[in-house]
């Protein structure tokens, strides 16, 4: 393996460390900080989390900046913006300032994720994509695990303030952004990217699976932990323990999943994911004990790794010139569900919590049906099984 390829891989690994560390710290402390320091109530938390997802819906606006700024530079600038707003979080003293600060933080974070996906499509070879994504996922999980343990140490043993924690957390990603800017060369991209955010008919199946993936993610992120807290009364330290177990297992399993997908193919990987998700969501609807709920949450999280197959699928069918535009569009499509699902399913939850997870079974079944439309050997000009 030549030095250029090694540096490209290292680029994604170091990026995973920076973003995982800072976002994990922000997420771990934000609920307690908003309640204790700014006196948030339930509706305020709901507003803050909805606002946090808005930049994901607007990820396509990254294309405007890419008209003037190279992707690598825009990535490091987004990391700096992300870090600055995280550093400021501990100094926000009103509901409005915290919500607006969260909006700024989220724009930085979602632009990072959008450009990371675009660059991975452009720089990584088809045969290496899921392996590097899996390894990056494992490194990110290890970083999150270390961050959780560090938070517990600094919080319980050293009695560190929110301001100090957020200053350090935001500073980490800024320092890594500076390091990445000066250490890594400007990578050569073979094809000039089309910056027009155009939906293309030939990618319709990728778009549909992306939207359905966003819906599944919201059930996991919003309602699965809410079930553990409301039905089984999990305390903060118990929930954090579940998160730590998750990160430990992801650290081990994500790289293995990344290597498995090229062997079994994208179609098979996604079919396996959606079959097991149907079972998991059905079990959520009928869960009886705390231990069962915790095991389901961990299994649910582990199956996220198979979603790398969707990225691999697009890498194979996508025109190399469409990578930047389609990455931005896919983030926007994925996050349409982040706006719709929490609100609509939240009202359903008030009537019958189990119904939310039965709807999840329906979403997984729909995803399963659409995943069967992927060819065994997808490529440009053969995006679905309907093309001969």
N, C-alpha and C positions, 0 to 999 in steps of 0.2 A: 504494500500500500504506500503510495507516494506521499510526500509531506503536505501537498495541497489538500488531498482528501482527508488526512489526519487533522489538519487545521480546521477544515469545514466541520468535521464531526465534533471537535473540541468546542467550536463556536456554539453549537446547540447545547452541549453539556453544561458549559459555563453559564449560558443564558438560563437554563433550567434551574441552576443553583440560585441565581440572583432573584428571579421572579418568584420561585417557590418560597424562599426564605421570607421575603418581604410581604408577600400576600398572605402567607400562613400566619405571620405575626399580626397583621391588620385584622384578619378574620377572627383570630382567637380572642382578641381583646375588645373588639368593637361593641359587642352586645353589653358587656359589663361596663365599659367606659360610657356608652351612651346613656345607660340607666343611672349609674352612680354619679357621674360628673354633670350630665346635662338633663337628667330626669326624664328620659324618654318613656313613653307608654307604648302600648301595643300598636296603635295606629302610626306612631312616629317611626317605629322600627320597620313597619310595612312600607311606609313612604321611602325611607332610606334605602331599603333593599330593592324597591322598584326603580328608584333613581339610579342605583348602581348598575342596573341592567340596561338602561337607556343607551349608553355608549356602545354596547354590543349591537343594539339595533341600528346604530349609526356607523358601524364599522366601515361601511362602504365609503364614508367620507375620507378615509385614509387615501383614497385614490386622488383626491384633490391635492394633498400634500406631495404625493409621489410625482406629480407633474413638475415639481420644482426641486425636490430633494431625493437623492438616491435612497433606496430602501434600507441599506445598512445604516446610514446616518440617521434616517428617520426612526429606525429601531432604537438606537442608542439615545436619541433625543426623547423618545417616548419613555424609556427607562428612567431618565432624569426627571421628567414630569411626574411619573408614577412615584418615584422616591421622594420628591419634594412634598407632594400632598400627603404621603404617609407620615413624613417627618412632622408636618404641621398638625396632624390629627389630634395629638395630645394637647394642643393649644387652642382648639376650637371650643368656645365656651357657650355657644347658643345652638339651638336646634337648626336654625337656618344655615349658620356657618358650617356645621358638621355635614349637613346634607349637600351643600354646595361643594365642600371639600371632598366629599365622597364622589361627587360627579367628576371632579377634576382627576382624582385618583383613578377612577374607573376608565376614563378616556385614555389615560396613559397605559393602563393594564391591557385594555382591549386592543389598542393599536399594537402593543407588543405581540399579543397572541396572533393578530391578523398577519403582521409582517413575518413573524416566525413561521407560520404555516406557509405563506407565500415563498419564503426563501427555502424552506425544506423541500417544496415541490421543485424549485428551480435548481438547487445545488445538489441534492441527494439523488443517487441513482435509483432506478426502480427496484432493483434487487436489494438495495440497502435501506430503503425508506422505513419500513416497519421495524427493522432491527434497530436503527438509530432512534426512531421515535420511542420504541420500547425501552431502550437503554436510557434515553432522556427522561422518560417517565419514572424509571427506577431511581435515577439520580435525584429527580424532583421529589419523589416520595421519601428518599433518605434525608434530603434537606429539610423537608417538612417535619419528619420525625425528630431530627436534631433540634429544630426550631421549637417544637412543642415541649421537648424536654428542657431546653434552655429557658423557655418562658416559665415553666414550673419552678426551676431552680432560682431564677432571678426574682420571681414573684413571691414564692413562699419562704425562701431562705434569706435573700438579700433585701427584700421589701422595696423593690425598685418601683419608681413612679411610672404612671402611664406616659408622661412626657418623655422620660428617658428611654423607655422601651420603644416608643414610636420613632424617636430620633435615631436610635441605633438601627431599627428595622429599615427605615427609609434610606439611611446612609449606606447600608450594605449594597442595595441595588444601584445606587448612584456611583459608588466606587467601582462596582463591576462594570457598569456602562463605560466609565472612563478607561478602565483597563481594556475592555473589548475594542474600544475605538482606536487605541494606539497599538495594541498587540496584533490584532487581526488585519490582514491586508484587505483591500477592496476586492471581494471575490468576483471573478469573471463570470458573467451570466451569458450563456450562449445566444439566447434569443431576447430581443428587445420586447418589453412587455407592453401589451395593449392596455391603456389606462381607462378605457370606456367601460362603465359598469353595466354591461348588457347581458340580459338573460338569453341564453342560447338553447334552442330547442334540443340539440343533441345531448345536452347535459341534464335533461329533465329528471332522469332517475336519480342522479346525484343530488339534485335540489330537493326532491321529495324525501329521500332518506335523511338528508341533513335537517330538514324541518322536523321529521319524526324523532330524530336523535335529540333535538332540542327539547321536545316535549317530554321524552323519557328522562332527560337530565333534570328537568324541573321537579318531577315527582320525587326523584332521589334527593335532590338538594333541599327542597322545601318541606315535603310532607313526610319522608321517611324519618328524619331526626325529630320532627314534630310529634310523630307517633310515639317514639321512644320516650319523649319528655312528658307528653300528656297522658298516655295510657299506662306507662310503667314508672313514671315519676323519676326518671334518671336525673341525677344532680350533675352540676358542671364537671366535677372531677371524674364522674363515671362516664360522661359523654366524651370528655377529652381522652379517657383511657381507650374507648372504642376507636376514636380517631387515630390514636397512636398505633393500635393493633393494625388498623387499616393501612397506615403508611408503611409499617414494617413488612406486611405481606406484599404490598405493591412494589416495594423496593426489590423483593425477591422475584415476584412473578412477572412484572411488566417486561423485563428484558427477555424472558422466556417466551412470552406471548408474541413479542416483536419478531422473534426467530421462527415461531410456529406458523404465522400467517402466510409467509411465502410458500411454505410446504403444503398447506392444505388449501390455499387459495382464498381470495376475498369473499367469494360467494359462500363457501362452506363456513368460514369464520363468522360472518354476519348471521347466517342461519342458526348456528350454534348459540350465538349471543342472544338472539331474539327468542329462541325456544326456551332457554333458561330464564330469560326475563319474564316470560309468561308465567312460569312456575313460581318465580320469586314474588311477583306482584300478587298472584293468587294467594300465596302463603301470607303475605303482608295483610291481606284482607281478612285472614282467618287466624292471625297470630294470637297465642294465648299467654305466653310467658315472656318475661324480660329477656331471658337467655335466647329464646327463639328470635325475638326482635333484633337483638344484637348480632346474631349469626346471619340473619337475612340482610342486615345493613352491610356487613362486611362482604358477603357474597355479591351483593348488588354492586358494590364499589369495585370489586375485582373484575367484574365482567365489562367494566368500562374499557379495559385494555384491548378487547377485541374490536372496539370501534376504530382502532388504527387501520383496520381493513378498509374503512370508507375512504381514508386519505390515500391509501395505496390504490384503490379502485380509480379515484380521480387522476392520480399521477399517471396511470396507464392509459386512460381514455382522453385526457386533456391535451389540447394543443399547447405546446410549450410557451406560446405567446399569451395564453389566457390565464396563467397561474396567479398573477397579482390581482387581477380584476375578479376572478372567480373566488379567490380566497376571501376577499373583502365581502363579496356578495353572500358567500356561504355563511360567514359570521352573522351578517344581517338576517338572513333567513333563519338560522339557528336560534337567534335571539328574539324572533317574533313570538316564539313560544314562551320565552322568559317574561314577556309582557302579558300574554293571554292566560297561560296556565295557572299561575299563582292566584290570580283574582277569581277566575271562573271556578276553578276546582276548590278554592277556599270557601265559596258559598256552598258547594256540594258537600264539603267537609262538615259544615254546620248541621246539615241534615243527616248525613250518614258517612262517617269517615271511611268505612270499607268500600263505598262506591268509588272513591278516588282511585283505589288500587285495582278495582275491577275495570275501571276505565283504562288504567295502565296496562292491564292484560290485553284490552282491545287495541291499544296503541302498539304494543309489542307484536300482536298478531298481524296488524296492518304492515308493520315494518318487515315482518317475516315474509309476507306475501310479495312485497316489492323487492325484497332482496333476492327472491328466486328469479327475478328478471335480469340479474347480472350474468353475463356469459362466464363460462368456466375459464376462458382466456380473454379477458377484456382488453381492448386496445382502441386506438383511434380508428374510426370508421366501423367499429364493432362495439358500440357502447352498451347495447342491450341485446337480449336474446331475440328481439323482434327484427334485428337487422341481419340479413343474410349476406 
